[in-house]
């Protein structure tokens, strides 16, 4: 009888994709991003090794530096001997060579290149250690209470720990704070120096609605994955730590997400119940804009001050979610800045049309006056887009060194 019980336990462990030994490394969570509801969790607050999930925070820091104007997509970053010596996965960069920020982003998302992560850390920080301290401070600011970073890549370090819950918070934050860059996580392959690198996240091709975000592996962690999936206006974020293999980890993630999608009445209704009339899209809360930022810069031509302001609603707390007001997205627009002088706003609108002339050349700009404390500012808006086009425009403007935020236009009902 005992032999039969042992055999059944072994079969069960294999069927779920995790060996008995791997259970010590295992944690998972599934979050409904729209409502903030934690739909499923197991060992979600257990501190484990994040491996290359670390690079999600590295990319968060890159996106923040891009939006703050500290770097641009074509900025070249020098490769140090230390960076070049990093162990695989890597691009094989040579000491003294350079890589652009744009290529570095794609290398982290697809190849998960450790040498590139160190290049970024040394460019944005005084050293990789200094950059990791900044990453940890940013993690605390995002509510990641049990996360500590010691490097930018996720290579083994005894004190570099995180949790499934914290990684879910980071996945929500990077999409909501940088929606104009998040689409880059959909990239399935990246070509560099004549070689093509495939994205390690195979769910992008195999699981409907997947649009990000990152895989990770070191021996001490097992196979990790953060995935975001949107279907019919419902967005779930899943995190799995400690997979026995990459394939079993992916299968386990699909199992968890399928189970939680099936629990959502709106999703079940749109997929299981026959309808005679076209379905109304499930109401979805729009992603909040950037975190509170007040950036002041001086126009080199006119000498006038330009002030960029964004004041979002609070992000839902995954520990205690607030109810989400029912909303309906009726269109999308973009905002290209807030300025102290109307003339500066007009100039920004003109520059935006030039930078994205194939889309904005005949698009009227709306100048809106707002009050922010004692400041009276002029905001520049373009409207009349769908979400895809709005994000395409923002990407074009960003590549030209301009600021841009894609904003959903919504109607609300109680």
C-alpha positions as CSV (number, residue, x, y, z in Angstrom):
1,X,0.0,0.0,0.0
2,X,2.8,2.4,0.9
3,X,4.5,1.7,-2.5
4,X,1.2,2.6,-4.2
5,X,0.9,5.9,-2.3
6,X,4.5,6.8,-3.2
7,X,3.8,6.0,-6.9
8,X,0.7,8.1,-6.9
9,X,2.5,11.1,-5.3
10,X,5.3,10.8,-7.9
11,X,2.8,10.7,-10.8
12,X,0.9,13.7,-9.4
13,X,4.1,15.7,-9.1
14,X,5.1,15.0,-12.6
15,X,1.6,15.8,-13.9
16,X,1.7,19.2,-12.4
17,X,5.2,19.9,-13.9
18,X,7.1,20.1,-10.6
19,X,9.2,17.5,-8.9
20,X,9.1,17.0,-5.1
21,X,12.5,18.8,-4.9
22,X,11.3,21.7,-7.0
23,X,8.4,22.3,-4.5
24,X,10.9,24.2,-2.3
25,X,11.4,26.6,-5.1
26,X,7.8,26.8,-6.1
27,X,5.5,29.9,-5.9
28,X,2.7,31.2,-8.1
29,X,0.1,33.9,-8.3
30,X,-2.6,35.0,-10.7
31,X,-3.9,38.6,-10.5
32,X,-6.8,40.3,-12.4
33,X,-5.0,43.5,-13.3
34,X,-8.3,45.3,-14.1
35,X,-9.7,44.9,-10.6
36,X,-6.5,44.2,-8.6
37,X,-8.0,41.0,-7.3
38,X,-5.7,38.2,-6.4
39,X,-7.5,35.2,-7.9
40,X,-5.0,32.5,-6.9
41,X,-1.8,32.3,-5.0
42,X,0.5,29.7,-3.5
43,X,3.6,30.6,-1.6
44,X,3.2,34.1,-3.1
45,X,5.2,35.8,-0.4
46,X,8.0,33.3,-0.2
47,X,11.4,34.9,-1.0
48,X,13.0,33.1,-3.9
49,X,15.6,33.8,-6.6
50,X,14.1,35.8,-9.4
51,X,16.8,34.9,-12.0
52,X,16.2,36.8,-15.2
53,X,12.9,38.2,-14.0
54,X,15.3,40.7,-12.5
55,X,15.6,42.2,-16.0
56,X,12.0,43.4,-15.8
57,X,13.1,45.9,-13.2
58,X,16.2,46.7,-15.3
59,X,13.9,47.5,-18.2
60,X,11.7,49.6,-15.9
61,X,14.7,51.7,-15.1
62,X,15.6,52.0,-18.8
63,X,12.1,53.1,-19.7
64,X,12.1,55.7,-16.9
65,X,15.4,57.1,-18.0
66,X,14.1,57.3,-21.6
67,X,11.0,59.3,-20.5
68,X,13.1,61.5,-18.3
69,X,15.4,62.4,-21.3
70,X,18.5,60.9,-19.7
71,X,19.0,58.6,-22.6
72,X,17.5,58.1,-26.1
73,X,16.9,55.1,-28.2
74,X,20.0,55.8,-30.3
75,X,22.2,56.5,-27.3
76,X,25.4,54.3,-27.5
77,X,26.5,52.5,-24.3
78,X,30.1,51.4,-23.9
79,X,30.8,47.7,-23.1
80,X,33.3,47.2,-20.2
81,X,35.5,44.2,-19.6
82,X,33.2,43.3,-16.7
83,X,30.1,43.4,-18.9
84,X,31.7,41.3,-21.6
85,X,32.8,38.7,-19.1
86,X,29.3,37.9,-17.9
87,X,28.2,34.3,-18.4
88,X,25.5,33.2,-20.8
89,X,22.9,33.9,-21.8
90,X,24.7,36.8,-23.6
91,X,25.2,38.5,-27.0
92,X,29.0,38.1,-26.8
93,X,29.8,41.8,-26.8
94,X,33.4,42.8,-27.0
95,X,35.1,45.1,-24.5
96,X,35.3,48.7,-25.8
97,X,32.4,48.2,-28.3
98,X,29.1,49.9,-28.0
99,X,25.4,49.0,-28.2
100,X,22.5,51.3,-28.6
101,X,19.7,51.6,-26.0
102,X,17.2,50.3,-28.6
103,X,19.2,47.2,-29.3
104,X,19.9,46.7,-25.6
105,X,16.1,46.7,-24.9
106,X,15.4,44.1,-27.5
107,X,18.4,42.0,-26.3
108,X,17.0,41.9,-22.8
109,X,13.5,41.1,-23.9
110,X,14.3,38.3,-26.3
111,X,17.8,36.9,-25.6
112,X,17.8,37.9,-21.9
113,X,21.4,38.9,-22.4
114,X,23.4,39.2,-19.2
115,X,26.3,41.1,-20.7
116,X,23.8,43.7,-22.0
117,X,22.1,44.0,-18.5
118,X,25.5,44.9,-17.0
119,X,26.2,47.5,-19.8
120,X,22.9,49.2,-19.0
121,X,23.6,49.1,-15.2
122,X,27.0,50.7,-15.7
123,X,25.7,53.4,-18.1
124,X,22.7,54.4,-15.8
125,X,24.6,53.9,-12.5
126,X,28.1,54.6,-11.2
127,X,28.5,50.8,-11.1
128,X,26.3,47.7,-11.3
129,X,26.2,47.6,-7.5
130,X,25.0,51.3,-7.4
131,X,22.4,50.5,-10.1
132,X,21.1,47.5,-8.1
133,X,20.6,49.8,-5.1
134,X,18.5,52.1,-7.3
135,X,16.5,49.1,-8.5
136,X,15.8,48.1,-4.9
137,X,14.7,51.6,-4.0
138,X,12.4,51.6,-7.0
139,X,11.0,48.3,-5.9
140,X,10.1,49.7,-2.5
141,X,8.4,52.7,-4.2
142,X,6.3,50.3,-6.2
143,X,5.3,48.3,-3.1
144,X,7.6,45.4,-3.7
145,X,8.3,45.0,0.0
146,X,10.2,41.7,-0.1
147,X,12.5,42.2,-3.0
148,X,16.2,43.0,-3.0
149,X,18.4,43.4,-6.1
150,X,22.1,42.9,-6.2
151,X,22.7,43.0,-9.9
152,X,20.9,43.9,-13.1
153,X,20.8,40.5,-14.8
154,X,19.5,38.0,-12.3
155,X,22.8,36.0,-12.2
156,X,23.1,34.1,-8.9
157,X,23.6,36.1,-5.8
158,X,22.6,34.8,-2.3
159,X,20.9,38.1,-1.3
160,X,19.0,38.7,-4.5
161,X,15.5,37.6,-3.7
162,X,11.9,38.4,-4.7
163,X,8.4,36.9,-4.4
164,X,5.7,36.0,-6.8
165,X,3.5,38.7,-5.5
166,X,6.2,41.4,-5.9
167,X,6.8,40.3,-9.5
168,X,3.1,40.5,-10.2
169,X,3.2,44.1,-8.9
170,X,6.2,44.9,-11.1
171,X,4.4,43.4,-14.2
172,X,1.4,45.6,-13.5
173,X,3.5,48.7,-12.8
174,X,5.7,48.5,-15.9
175,X,2.7,48.1,-18.2
176,X,0.7,50.9,-16.5
177,X,3.6,53.3,-16.2
178,X,5.0,52.7,-19.6
179,X,2.2,51.5,-21.9
180,X,4.1,53.1,-24.9
181,X,7.0,50.7,-24.4
182,X,5.2,47.6,-23.0
183,X,4.3,46.5,-26.5
184,X,8.0,45.8,-27.1
185,X,7.5,42.7,-24.9
186,X,5.5,41.2,-27.8
187,X,8.7,41.0,-29.8
188,X,9.2,37.4,-30.9
189,X,12.7,37.7,-32.4
190,X,15.5,40.2,-32.6
191,X,18.4,40.4,-35.1
192,X,21.8,41.7,-34.1
193,X,25.1,41.5,-36.0
194,X,23.6,39.0,-38.5
195,X,22.2,36.7,-35.9
196,X,18.5,36.2,-35.0
197,X,17.5,35.6,-31.4
198,X,14.1,34.2,-30.5
199,X,12.2,35.3,-27.5
200,X,12.3,32.7,-24.7
201,X,8.7,33.4,-23.8
202,X,7.0,30.8,-26.1
203,X,3.5,31.7,-24.8
204,X,3.6,34.7,-27.1
205,X,3.0,32.2,-30.0
206,X,1.2,29.4,-28.2
207,X,-1.3,31.0,-25.8
208,X,-4.0,33.3,-27.1
209,X,-3.8,36.9,-25.8
210,X,-0.3,36.7,-24.4
211,X,1.5,40.1,-24.8
212,X,4.5,39.7,-22.4
213,X,6.5,39.6,-20.3
214,X,9.7,37.6,-19.2
215,X,11.2,34.2,-18.5
216,X,14.1,33.4,-16.1
217,X,16.3,30.5,-15.1
218,X,19.2,29.7,-12.8
219,X,19.8,26.4,-11.1
220,X,18.9,27.8,-7.7
221,X,15.5,29.1,-8.9
222,X,14.3,26.6,-11.4
223,X,12.3,27.9,-14.4
224,X,10.4,31.2,-13.7
225,X,7.9,33.1,-15.8
226,X,5.8,36.3,-15.6
227,X,3.1,36.4,-18.2
228,X,0.4,38.9,-19.1
229,X,-2.7,37.8,-21.1
230,X,-5.6,39.9,-22.3
231,X,-8.8,38.3,-23.7
232,X,-11.9,40.3,-24.5
233,X,-11.0,43.2,-22.2
234,X,-10.0,40.9,-19.3
235,X,-6.3,41.1,-18.4
236,X,-4.6,38.5,-16.1
237,X,-1.1,38.6,-14.8
238,X,0.5,35.2,-13.9
239,X,3.7,34.5,-12.1
240,X,5.3,31.0,-11.7
241,X,8.6,30.3,-9.8
242,X,10.4,27.0,-9.7
243,X,9.4,25.1,-12.9
244,X,11.2,21.8,-13.4
245,X,11.6,22.5,-17.1
246,X,10.7,25.4,-19.3
247,X,8.0,23.3,-21.0
248,X,6.4,22.1,-17.7
249,X,6.5,25.7,-16.4
250,X,4.7,26.9,-19.4
251,X,2.1,24.2,-19.2
252,X,1.6,25.0,-15.5
253,X,1.1,28.7,-16.3
254,X,-1.5,27.9,-19.0
255,X,-3.3,25.6,-16.5
256,X,-3.4,28.4,-13.9
257,X,-4.6,31.0,-16.3
258,X,-7.2,28.8,-17.9
259,X,-8.6,28.0,-14.5
260,X,-8.9,31.7,-13.5
261,X,-10.3,32.8,-16.9
262,X,-13.1,30.2,-16.4
263,X,-14.0,31.8,-13.1
264,X,-14.7,35.2,-14.6
265,X,-18.4,35.6,-15.4
266,X,-17.9,38.1,-18.2
267,X,-15.3,35.8,-19.9
268,X,-17.4,32.7,-19.5
269,X,-20.4,34.6,-21.0
270,X,-18.5,35.7,-24.1
271,X,-17.1,32.3,-24.7
272,X,-19.7,29.8,-23.6
273,X,-23.1,31.3,-24.0
274,X,-24.5,31.7,-27.6
275,X,-25.5,35.3,-28.3
276,X,-27.9,36.5,-31.0
277,X,-26.7,40.1,-30.8
278,X,-23.1,41.3,-31.1
279,X,-21.4,41.4,-27.7
280,X,-20.6,44.7,-26.0
281,X,-16.9,44.6,-24.9
282,X,-16.4,43.9,-21.3
283,X,-15.9,47.2,-19.4
284,X,-12.3,47.6,-18.5
285,X,-10.5,50.2,-16.4
286,X,-8.0,52.1,-18.5
287,X,-4.3,51.9,-17.4
288,X,-3.5,54.9,-15.3
289,X,-1.0,57.5,-16.7
290,X,2.5,57.9,-15.6
291,X,3.3,58.3,-11.8
292,X,3.3,61.8,-10.4
293,X,6.0,63.6,-12.3
294,X,6.7,67.3,-12.5
295,X,9.6,67.8,-15.0
296,X,10.7,71.4,-15.8
297,X,13.0,72.1,-18.7
298,X,14.0,75.2,-20.6
299,X,13.4,75.7,-24.4
300,X,16.7,76.4,-26.0
301,X,15.2,78.7,-28.7
302,X,12.7,80.8,-26.7
303,X,14.1,80.4,-23.2
304,X,10.6,79.6,-21.9
305,X,10.0,76.9,-19.3
306,X,8.3,73.6,-20.3
307,X,6.6,71.7,-17.6
308,X,5.5,68.0,-18.0
309,X,2.9,67.0,-15.4
310,X,1.1,63.7,-14.9
311,X,-1.2,63.0,-11.9
312,X,-2.6,59.5,-12.0
313,X,-5.2,57.7,-9.8
314,X,-3.6,55.3,-7.3
315,X,-2.6,51.9,-8.6
316,X,-4.7,49.1,-7.0
317,X,-3.0,47.4,-4.1
318,X,-2.8,43.7,-4.8
319,X,-3.2,43.0,-1.1
320,X,-6.4,44.9,-0.7
321,X,-7.9,45.9,-4.1
322,X,-10.4,48.7,-4.4
323,X,-13.5,48.3,-6.6
324,X,-13.1,49.5,-10.2
325,X,-15.6,51.9,-11.6
326,X,-17.3,50.7,-14.7
327,X,-15.9,52.4,-17.8
328,X,-16.1,52.2,-21.5
329,X,-13.3,53.2,-23.8
330,X,-14.7,55.3,-26.7
331,X,-11.4,56.2,-28.4
332,X,-7.8,57.0,-27.8
333,X,-5.7,60.2,-27.9
334,X,-2.1,61.2,-27.2
335,X,-0.6,64.0,-25.0
336,X,2.7,65.4,-26.1
337,X,3.5,67.7,-23.2
338,X,2.4,70.4,-20.8
339,X,3.9,73.9,-21.2
340,X,4.0,77.2,-19.3
341,X,3.6,79.3,-22.5
342,X,0.9,78.8,-25.2
343,X,3.6,79.5,-27.9
344,X,5.6,76.6,-26.6
345,X,2.6,74.3,-26.8
346,X,2.0,75.4,-30.4
347,X,5.6,74.6,-31.2
348,X,5.4,71.2,-29.6
349,X,2.3,70.4,-31.7
350,X,4.1,71.5,-34.8
351,X,7.1,69.4,-33.9
352,X,4.9,66.4,-33.3
353,X,3.3,66.7,-36.7
354,X,6.8,66.8,-38.3
355,X,8.0,63.8,-36.3
356,X,5.0,61.7,-37.2
357,X,3.9,63.4,-40.4
358,X,2.4,60.3,-41.9
359,X,-0.2,60.2,-39.2
360,X,-0.4,63.7,-37.7
361,X,0.2,65.9,-40.7
362,X,-3.5,66.7,-41.1
363,X,-4.6,66.0,-37.5
364,X,-5.7,69.0,-35.5
365,X,-4.2,69.6,-32.1
366,X,-6.2,70.6,-29.0
367,X,-4.6,72.9,-26.5
368,X,-6.1,72.6,-23.1
369,X,-5.4,74.9,-20.2
370,X,-5.0,73.3,-16.8
371,X,-4.1,74.4,-13.3
372,X,-1.5,72.5,-11.3
373,X,-0.9,74.2,-8.0
374,X,0.2,77.7,-8.7
375,X,1.1,76.8,-12.3
376,X,-1.1,77.4,-15.3
377,X,-0.1,75.0,-18.0
378,X,-1.0,74.3,-21.7
379,X,-1.4,70.6,-22.6
380,X,-1.1,69.4,-26.2
381,X,-3.5,66.7,-27.2
382,X,-4.3,64.9,-30.5
383,X,-7.3,62.6,-30.6
384,X,-9.3,60.4,-32.9
385,X,-7.2,57.2,-32.7
386,X,-7.7,53.6,-31.8
387,X,-5.3,52.2,-29.2
388,X,-2.9,50.6,-31.7
389,X,-2.5,53.8,-33.7
390,X,-2.1,56.0,-30.6
391,X,0.7,53.8,-29.3
392,X,2.4,53.8,-32.8
393,X,2.4,57.6,-32.8
394,X,3.9,57.7,-29.3
395,X,6.6,55.3,-30.4
396,X,7.5,57.5,-33.4
397,X,7.6,60.6,-31.2
398,X,9.7,58.9,-28.6
399,X,12.2,57.7,-31.2
400,X,12.5,61.4,-32.2
401,X,13.3,62.3,-28.5
402,X,9.8,63.7,-27.8
403,X,7.5,62.9,-24.9
404,X,4.2,61.2,-25.5
405,X,1.5,59.4,-23.5
406,X,-1.3,57.4,-25.1
407,X,-4.5,58.1,-23.2
408,X,-7.8,56.3,-23.4
409,X,-10.9,58.4,-23.8
410,X,-13.6,56.9,-21.6
411,X,-17.3,57.3,-20.7
412,X,-18.2,56.3,-17.1
413,X,-21.4,54.8,-15.6
414,X,-22.2,54.1,-12.0
